């Protein structure tokens, strides 16, 4: 009988302060709990754009497979080990162009594309976090569609639903994420201004911790940036609904985490959002940039506690079926074992 070699995975990863960090940490943690040998080697953020200034780390002697995100420079990837690469967001998606500045456009076109082309060409398997991202990756690099493995989260111990059936007064919305036009944060102010004093918005600051309260009406309040999954879970549990007007997502981690914590989601009907939210069941999907639809969705949830409670429970069940960390670990283990001799 043929037996696959048990995978032992090395994760050389750039610390970015984004969802890709959480993905790598959660995957490694889940693998370790399964008894799979793995280790993360964190590289500083400037390894992305000044890789020659960083000493190349050696892979652990026990490693038989390397798993990277697609923006990693090839000098950090050993030549003698099989390679898995995960695409989190295809920045070459034409739908993304209007949300990028001139410098960022040039950076993606002439630097990031080169990095990703080298990684994709070298990889034994390319994985996308959503069907939307897989399609855009295939189009951008003229390759067969990558395998799709949705991101998973810890539903048993971290992202759990609070046991409550009453709404806050005012109705408490939450925005979790960084601040950019792609994320639709410019829509938060007109939405909240229209909703008025019967609603409040708690929001996390961006990576630079810049206080943006001066651009938002008085019913919006900044909360301290949450640096652990447990802290984020408590923040979700303290809200009534997630307000997420993002215009383009590879796969929205905040949306998945919020649903796991029993929050209905009010989000844009675009990109990968329908893969994460079941419209009318786990949340309400609105036309992109349609402020009136976002306002109507928030008012509907606030005015109908029975609807809110039903969506809350279905959101949790949806996360359990589709985004449990165990499902993601199973899929990656099958992939790893299929690559190894």
C-alpha positions as CSV (number, residue, x, y, z in Angstrom):
1,X,0.0,0.0,0.0
2,X,1.3,3.5,-0.9
3,X,1.5,5.9,2.0
4,X,1.8,9.7,1.8
5,X,4.6,11.4,3.7
6,X,3.2,13.3,6.6
7,X,3.6,17.1,5.8
8,X,5.9,19.2,7.9
9,X,5.3,22.8,6.8
10,X,7.4,26.0,7.0
11,X,5.7,29.3,6.7
12,X,8.1,32.2,5.8
13,X,5.7,35.2,6.1
14,X,5.8,39.0,6.0
15,X,4.2,40.6,9.0
16,X,1.7,43.1,7.5
17,X,-0.7,43.8,10.3
18,X,-3.6,42.5,8.1
19,X,-5.8,39.5,7.7
20,X,-3.0,37.6,6.0
21,X,-1.2,37.5,9.3
22,X,-4.3,36.0,11.0
23,X,-4.7,33.5,8.2
24,X,-1.1,32.2,8.7
25,X,-1.4,32.1,12.5
26,X,-4.7,30.3,12.5
27,X,-3.6,27.8,9.9
28,X,-0.3,27.0,11.8
29,X,-2.2,26.8,15.1
30,X,-4.7,24.4,13.7
31,X,-2.1,22.2,12.1
32,X,-0.2,22.0,15.4
33,X,-3.3,20.9,17.2
34,X,-3.5,18.0,14.6
35,X,0.0,17.0,15.5
36,X,1.4,18.4,12.2
37,X,4.9,19.8,12.6
38,X,4.9,23.4,11.4
39,X,6.6,26.8,12.1
40,X,6.2,30.4,11.1
41,X,9.2,32.6,10.4
42,X,8.1,36.2,10.5
43,X,9.8,38.7,8.2
44,X,9.5,42.5,8.7
45,X,7.1,44.5,6.5
46,X,9.9,46.0,4.4
47,X,10.9,42.5,3.2
48,X,8.1,43.0,0.8
49,X,9.6,46.0,-1.1
50,X,13.3,45.8,0.1
51,X,13.9,42.1,0.2
52,X,17.7,42.5,-0.4
53,X,18.1,44.2,3.0
54,X,16.8,41.1,4.9
55,X,18.9,38.1,5.7
56,X,17.4,35.0,4.1
57,X,16.3,32.6,6.8
58,X,17.0,28.9,6.4
59,X,14.1,26.5,6.4
60,X,14.0,24.2,9.4
61,X,15.8,20.9,8.7
62,X,12.6,18.9,9.4
63,X,10.5,20.8,6.8
64,X,9.4,19.0,3.7
65,X,7.0,21.7,2.3
66,X,6.8,25.5,2.2
67,X,3.6,27.5,2.3
68,X,3.7,31.2,1.4
69,X,1.4,34.1,0.5
70,X,1.9,35.2,-3.1
71,X,3.7,38.5,-2.4
72,X,6.8,36.8,-1.0
73,X,10.0,37.5,-2.9
74,X,11.5,34.4,-4.4
75,X,14.8,34.8,-2.5
76,X,13.0,33.7,0.7
77,X,11.6,30.5,-0.9
78,X,14.0,27.5,-0.9
79,X,14.3,25.8,-4.3
80,X,14.4,22.2,-3.0
81,X,11.0,22.0,-1.3
82,X,7.5,21.7,-2.7
83,X,5.6,25.0,-2.6
84,X,2.0,26.0,-1.8
85,X,1.0,29.6,-2.4
86,X,-2.2,31.3,-1.2
87,X,-3.8,34.2,-3.1
88,X,-5.8,36.4,-0.7
89,X,-6.7,39.2,-3.0
90,X,-5.9,39.6,-6.6
91,X,-4.7,43.2,-6.8
92,X,-4.7,43.0,-10.6
93,X,-8.5,42.8,-10.7
94,X,-9.7,45.5,-13.1
95,X,-12.5,46.2,-10.7
96,X,-9.8,47.4,-8.2
97,X,-8.2,50.0,-10.4
98,X,-10.4,52.9,-9.6
99,X,-9.6,52.5,-5.9
100,X,-5.9,52.7,-6.2
101,X,-3.7,55.8,-6.4
102,X,-1.1,56.3,-9.1
103,X,1.8,55.1,-6.9
104,X,0.0,52.1,-5.7
105,X,-1.0,51.2,-9.3
106,X,2.6,51.4,-10.4
107,X,3.7,49.4,-7.4
108,X,1.2,46.6,-8.1
109,X,1.9,46.6,-11.9
110,X,5.7,46.6,-11.9
111,X,6.6,45.0,-8.5
112,X,3.9,42.9,-7.0
113,X,2.9,41.4,-10.3
114,X,6.5,40.3,-10.8
115,X,6.7,38.8,-7.3
116,X,3.4,36.9,-7.8
117,X,4.3,35.7,-11.3
118,X,7.5,34.1,-9.9
119,X,5.7,32.5,-7.0
120,X,2.8,31.2,-9.1
121,X,5.2,29.8,-11.7
122,X,7.3,28.1,-9.0
123,X,4.3,26.7,-6.9
124,X,3.2,23.1,-6.9
125,X,-0.3,24.3,-6.0
126,X,-1.9,27.7,-6.0
127,X,-4.9,28.3,-3.7
128,X,-7.4,31.1,-3.6
129,X,-9.5,32.1,-0.6
130,X,-12.7,32.5,-2.7
131,X,-14.2,31.5,-6.1
132,X,-14.1,35.2,-6.9
133,X,-10.4,35.5,-6.2
134,X,-9.7,32.3,-8.1
135,X,-11.4,33.6,-11.2
136,X,-9.6,36.9,-11.1
137,X,-6.2,35.2,-10.5
138,X,-6.8,32.9,-13.4
139,X,-7.7,35.9,-15.6
140,X,-4.7,38.0,-14.5
141,X,-2.0,35.3,-14.9
142,X,-3.5,33.2,-17.6
143,X,-3.5,30.0,-15.6
144,X,-6.0,27.3,-14.7
145,X,-8.3,28.4,-11.9
146,X,-6.6,27.9,-8.5
147,X,-8.1,25.5,-6.0
148,X,-10.5,27.3,-3.6
149,X,-10.2,26.9,0.2
150,X,-12.2,29.3,2.2
151,X,-10.6,30.8,5.2
152,X,-11.6,29.2,8.5
153,X,-11.8,30.6,12.0
154,X,-11.9,29.1,15.5
155,X,-15.6,28.8,16.2
156,X,-15.3,26.6,19.3
157,X,-13.2,28.8,21.6
158,X,-12.8,32.2,20.1
159,X,-15.5,33.4,17.8
160,X,-18.6,32.4,19.7
161,X,-22.1,33.9,19.8
162,X,-23.3,35.9,22.8
163,X,-26.4,34.5,24.5
164,X,-28.8,37.5,24.2
165,X,-32.0,38.3,22.4
166,X,-32.4,42.1,23.0
167,X,-31.1,44.9,20.9
168,X,-29.1,47.8,22.1
169,X,-30.6,51.3,22.2
170,X,-29.4,53.1,20.2
171,X,-29.0,50.2,17.7
172,X,-25.2,49.4,17.7
173,X,-23.5,49.0,14.4
174,X,-19.8,48.0,14.1
175,X,-17.2,48.6,11.4
176,X,-14.1,46.5,11.7
177,X,-11.2,46.9,9.3
178,X,-8.7,49.4,7.9
179,X,-9.7,52.6,6.2
180,X,-9.6,53.0,2.4
181,X,-11.8,53.8,-0.5
182,X,-11.8,50.0,-1.4
183,X,-13.2,49.3,2.0
184,X,-16.0,51.9,1.5
185,X,-15.2,53.8,4.7
186,X,-16.1,57.0,2.9
187,X,-19.7,55.8,3.0
188,X,-19.8,55.5,6.8
189,X,-20.3,59.2,7.4
190,X,-23.4,59.7,5.1
191,X,-24.9,56.4,6.2
192,X,-24.7,57.3,9.9
193,X,-25.7,60.9,9.4
194,X,-28.8,59.7,7.6
195,X,-29.6,57.1,10.3
196,X,-29.4,59.7,13.1
197,X,-29.4,59.4,16.9
198,X,-31.3,56.1,17.1
199,X,-28.2,54.4,15.7
200,X,-24.5,54.4,16.8
201,X,-21.4,53.1,15.0
202,X,-18.4,51.8,16.8
203,X,-15.4,51.5,14.5
204,X,-11.8,50.4,14.6
205,X,-9.0,52.8,13.5
206,X,-6.8,51.9,10.6
207,X,-3.3,50.4,10.9
208,X,-1.7,53.7,11.6
209,X,-4.2,54.3,14.5
210,X,-5.1,57.6,12.9
211,X,-8.2,59.0,14.7
212,X,-10.8,59.7,12.0
213,X,-13.6,60.9,14.3
214,X,-13.4,64.4,12.8
215,X,-14.8,63.0,9.5
216,X,-17.7,61.3,11.1
217,X,-20.9,62.5,12.8
218,X,-21.5,62.4,16.5
219,X,-23.1,59.0,16.6
220,X,-19.8,57.4,15.6
221,X,-17.2,56.3,18.1
222,X,-13.7,55.0,17.7
223,X,-12.7,51.9,19.7
224,X,-9.2,50.8,20.6
225,X,-7.7,48.6,17.9
226,X,-8.1,45.0,18.9
227,X,-4.8,43.1,18.7
228,X,-6.0,39.6,19.5
229,X,-8.8,37.3,18.0
230,X,-10.3,37.1,21.5
231,X,-10.5,40.9,21.8
232,X,-12.1,41.1,18.3
233,X,-14.6,38.4,19.3
234,X,-15.7,40.5,22.4
235,X,-16.1,43.5,20.1
236,X,-18.4,41.6,17.7
237,X,-20.4,40.3,20.6
238,X,-21.0,43.8,21.9
239,X,-22.7,45.0,18.7
240,X,-26.0,44.4,17.0
241,X,-24.9,44.2,13.3
242,X,-21.7,44.6,11.2
243,X,-21.8,47.5,8.8
244,X,-19.4,46.6,6.0
245,X,-19.7,48.7,2.8
246,X,-16.5,47.4,1.2
247,X,-16.4,47.6,-2.6
248,X,-14.1,44.7,-3.2
249,X,-12.9,41.8,-1.1
250,X,-10.9,38.6,-1.7
251,X,-12.8,37.0,1.2
252,X,-13.9,39.3,4.0
253,X,-12.5,37.9,7.3
254,X,-14.4,40.4,9.4
255,X,-17.7,39.3,7.8
256,X,-17.0,35.7,8.6
257,X,-15.9,36.4,12.2
258,X,-19.0,38.6,12.8
259,X,-21.4,36.0,11.6
260,X,-19.7,33.4,13.8
261,X,-20.4,35.8,16.8
262,X,-24.1,35.9,15.8
263,X,-24.0,39.3,14.0
264,X,-26.2,39.9,11.0
265,X,-24.1,41.6,8.3
266,X,-25.0,44.6,6.2
267,X,-22.6,44.6,3.3
268,X,-22.2,45.4,-0.4
269,X,-23.4,42.9,-3.0
270,X,-20.2,42.6,-4.9
271,X,-17.0,40.5,-5.4
272,X,-16.8,37.6,-2.9
273,X,-19.4,39.0,-0.5
274,X,-22.2,36.6,-1.7
275,X,-19.8,33.7,-0.9
276,X,-19.7,34.9,2.7
277,X,-23.2,36.3,3.3
278,X,-26.5,34.7,2.4
279,X,-28.7,37.6,1.5
280,X,-31.9,37.8,3.5
281,X,-30.7,34.9,5.8
282,X,-27.4,35.8,7.5
283,X,-27.5,39.5,6.6
284,X,-28.6,42.0,4.0
285,X,-26.6,42.7,0.8
286,X,-27.0,46.2,-0.6
287,X,-26.1,47.7,-4.0
288,X,-22.6,48.9,-3.9
289,X,-22.4,52.6,-3.0
290,X,-26.2,52.9,-2.4
291,X,-26.4,54.8,0.8
292,X,-30.2,54.6,0.9
293,X,-30.1,50.8,0.7
294,X,-27.6,50.6,3.6
295,X,-29.8,52.9,5.7
296,X,-32.9,50.9,4.9
297,X,-31.2,47.6,5.8
298,X,-30.0,49.0,9.2
299,X,-33.5,50.4,9.9
300,X,-35.1,47.1,9.0
301,X,-33.0,45.1,11.5
302,X,-33.4,47.7,14.2
303,X,-37.2,47.7,13.8
304,X,-37.7,44.0,13.7
305,X,-36.1,42.2,16.7
306,X,-37.6,38.8,15.6
307,X,-35.9,39.2,12.2
308,X,-32.6,40.3,13.9
309,X,-32.7,37.2,16.2
310,X,-33.4,34.8,13.3
311,X,-30.6,36.3,11.2
312,X,-28.3,36.1,14.2
313,X,-28.9,32.4,14.8
314,X,-28.7,31.6,11.1
315,X,-25.5,33.6,10.7
316,X,-23.9,31.5,13.4
317,X,-25.1,28.2,11.8
318,X,-23.8,29.4,8.4
319,X,-20.3,30.1,9.9
320,X,-20.3,26.6,11.5
321,X,-21.2,24.9,8.2
322,X,-18.8,26.8,5.9
323,X,-16.0,28.6,7.8
324,X,-14.9,26.4,10.7
325,X,-11.2,26.2,11.1
326,X,-11.4,22.4,10.9
327,X,-12.7,22.5,7.4
328,X,-9.8,24.7,6.3
329,X,-7.3,22.4,8.0
330,X,-8.8,19.3,6.4
331,X,-8.6,20.9,2.9
332,X,-5.0,22.1,3.3
333,X,-3.9,18.7,4.7
334,X,-5.4,16.9,1.8
335,X,-3.6,19.4,-0.5
336,X,-0.2,19.0,1.2
337,X,-0.5,15.2,1.2
338,X,-1.3,15.2,-2.5
339,X,1.8,17.1,-3.3
340,X,4.3,15.1,-1.2
341,X,5.5,11.7,-2.5
